[in-house]
Amino acid sequence: MAAGPARPGLRVLVAFDDCPSAWRGLLGVPALHAESVVLLTVLEDCADLALEAAASRGKSREDTPEARRLWLQLQEARTALERARDALLREGWTGDCQLVLRCGKAGAEIVSVAAEQGCETVVMGAHASLGVRRPLLGPVATDVLKRFDGGGVYLVR
């Protein structure tokens, strides 16, 4: 899909969890003609944000199984975000692309980052389904739809 001229100032947040619908949403971004995109991954089960800084250095004050698990999880998430950015570039994306990794509840973090970054559009996967004709929104998509008041939410199956 070829990218057309960017809409000045349009920032799009893509909630990226490396699932098929997130990839479809990501690869549709050039068609939105945004000036910049924020790729966000939220890790819901990292209990202690203070560990993130230590984990990013590959060690922690206490070399615990939890710290090692968090470090591996952060590395996998960063790698997935980098692969997503590279795929977007291969699709013809020429705008700014920022990678963001957060810990917390996915719906709340998506809305928070979109507000912090001035994103007026959120693109995310809608995971659940009752069949081909009856999509059912998952809890994260439902939460974002209720909370996000910055613009449009595009859900991709």
C-alpha positions as CSV (number, residue, x, y, z in Angstrom):
1,M,0.0,0.0,0.0
2,A,1.7,3.2,-1.1
3,A,1.7,6.1,1.3
4,G,0.3,9.4,0.1
5,P,1.0,12.9,1.3
6,A,1.0,13.2,5.1
7,R,-1.8,15.1,6.8
8,P,0.2,17.7,8.7
9,G,0.1,17.1,12.5
10,L,-1.8,13.9,12.4
11,R,-0.3,11.5,15.0
12,V,-1.5,7.9,15.1
13,L,-1.0,5.5,18.0
14,V,-0.8,1.8,17.1
15,A,-1.4,-0.5,20.0
16,F,0.9,-3.4,19.1
17,D,0.8,-6.8,20.7
18,D,2.4,-8.8,17.9
19,C,-0.9,-10.6,17.1
20,P,-2.3,-10.9,13.5
21,S,-4.9,-8.1,13.9
22,A,-2.2,-5.8,15.3
23,W,-0.1,-6.5,12.3
24,R,-3.0,-5.8,9.9
25,G,-3.7,-2.5,11.7
26,L,0.0,-1.6,11.6
27,L,0.3,-2.3,7.9
28,G,-2.7,-0.1,7.2
29,V,-1.1,3.0,8.8
30,P,0.4,4.4,5.6
31,A,-3.2,4.7,4.2
32,L,-4.1,7.0,7.0
33,H,-1.5,9.5,5.7
34,A,-0.4,10.4,9.2
35,E,2.6,12.6,9.8
36,S,3.9,10.4,12.7
37,V,3.1,7.2,14.4
38,V,3.6,5.9,17.9
39,L,4.0,2.1,18.2
40,L,3.0,1.1,21.8
41,T,3.4,-2.2,23.5
42,V,2.0,-2.6,27.0
43,L,3.2,-5.3,29.4
44,E,0.5,-6.0,31.8
45,D,2.2,-8.4,34.1
46,C,5.4,-6.5,35.0
47,A,4.8,-5.9,38.7
48,D,7.5,-3.4,39.5
49,L,8.3,-0.5,37.2
50,A,11.4,0.1,39.3
51,L,12.8,-3.1,37.9
52,E,12.6,-1.9,34.3
53,A,15.6,0.4,34.5
54,A,17.7,-2.4,36.0
55,A,16.3,-4.9,33.6
56,S,17.2,-2.7,30.6
57,R,20.8,-2.9,31.8
58,G,20.5,-6.7,32.0
59,K,21.0,-6.9,35.7
60,S,19.2,-5.9,38.9
61,R,20.1,-5.2,42.5
62,E,18.8,-8.6,43.3
63,D,19.3,-11.2,40.6
64,T,15.9,-12.9,41.1
65,P,13.9,-15.1,38.8
66,E,11.3,-12.2,38.6
67,A,14.0,-9.7,37.5
68,R,15.3,-12.2,34.9
69,R,11.8,-12.9,33.6
70,L,11.1,-9.2,33.3
71,W,14.4,-8.5,31.5
72,L,13.5,-11.3,29.0
73,Q,10.0,-10.0,28.6
74,L,11.2,-6.4,28.0
75,Q,13.8,-7.6,25.4
76,E,11.1,-9.6,23.5
77,A,8.8,-6.6,23.5
78,R,11.5,-4.3,22.3
79,T,12.4,-6.7,19.5
80,A,8.7,-7.0,18.4
81,L,8.4,-3.2,18.3
82,E,11.6,-2.9,16.2
83,R,10.2,-5.6,13.8
84,A,7.0,-3.7,13.6
85,R,8.8,-0.4,12.8
86,D,10.9,-2.2,10.1
87,A,7.7,-3.6,8.5
88,L,6.1,-0.2,8.5
89,L,9.1,1.2,6.7
90,R,9.0,-1.6,4.2
91,E,5.4,-0.6,3.5
92,G,6.5,2.8,2.4
93,W,6.2,4.7,5.7
94,T,8.3,7.9,5.6
95,G,7.1,9.7,8.7
96,D,8.3,9.8,12.2
97,C,8.0,6.6,14.1
98,Q,8.4,6.4,17.9
99,L,8.6,3.1,19.9
100,V,7.0,3.1,23.4
101,L,7.0,0.3,25.9
102,R,4.9,0.6,29.1
103,C,3.9,-1.5,32.0
104,G,0.3,-1.4,33.4
105,K,-3.2,-2.1,32.3
106,A,-3.4,-2.1,28.5
107,G,-6.5,0.0,28.1
108,A,-5.5,2.7,30.5
109,E,-1.9,2.9,29.1
110,I,-3.1,3.1,25.5
111,V,-5.4,6.1,26.4
112,S,-2.7,7.7,28.5
113,V,0.1,7.5,25.9
114,A,-2.3,8.7,23.2
115,A,-3.0,11.8,25.3
116,E,0.6,12.3,26.2
117,Q,1.8,12.0,22.6
118,G,-1.1,14.1,21.1
119,C,-2.4,11.2,19.1
120,E,-5.9,11.8,17.6
121,T,-6.3,8.3,16.2
122,V,-5.7,4.9,17.9
123,V,-5.4,1.8,15.8
124,M,-5.7,-1.6,17.6
125,G,-6.8,-5.1,17.1
126,A,-10.2,-6.4,18.1
127,H,-9.3,-9.9,19.2
128,A,-12.6,-11.6,20.1
129,S,-15.2,-12.7,17.6
130,L,-18.6,-14.5,17.6
131,G,-18.1,-15.5,14.0
132,V,-17.4,-13.9,10.6
133,R,-20.3,-11.4,10.8
134,R,-20.5,-10.7,14.5
135,P,-17.3,-9.2,15.9
136,L,-17.1,-9.1,19.7
137,L,-14.8,-6.5,21.2
138,G,-12.2,-7.8,23.7
139,P,-11.9,-6.1,27.1
140,V,-9.0,-3.8,26.1
141,A,-10.7,-2.5,23.0
142,T,-13.9,-1.9,25.0
143,D,-11.9,0.0,27.6
144,V,-10.2,2.2,25.0
145,L,-13.5,3.0,23.3
146,K,-15.0,4.1,26.6
147,R,-12.0,6.2,27.7
148,F,-10.5,7.7,24.5
149,D,-11.9,11.1,23.6
150,G,-9.0,12.3,21.5
151,G,-10.5,11.3,18.1
152,G,-11.1,8.1,16.3
153,V,-10.4,4.5,17.3
154,Y,-9.9,2.0,14.4
155,L,-10.4,-1.6,15.3
156,V,-9.0,-4.2,13.1
157,R,-10.0,-7.9,13.0
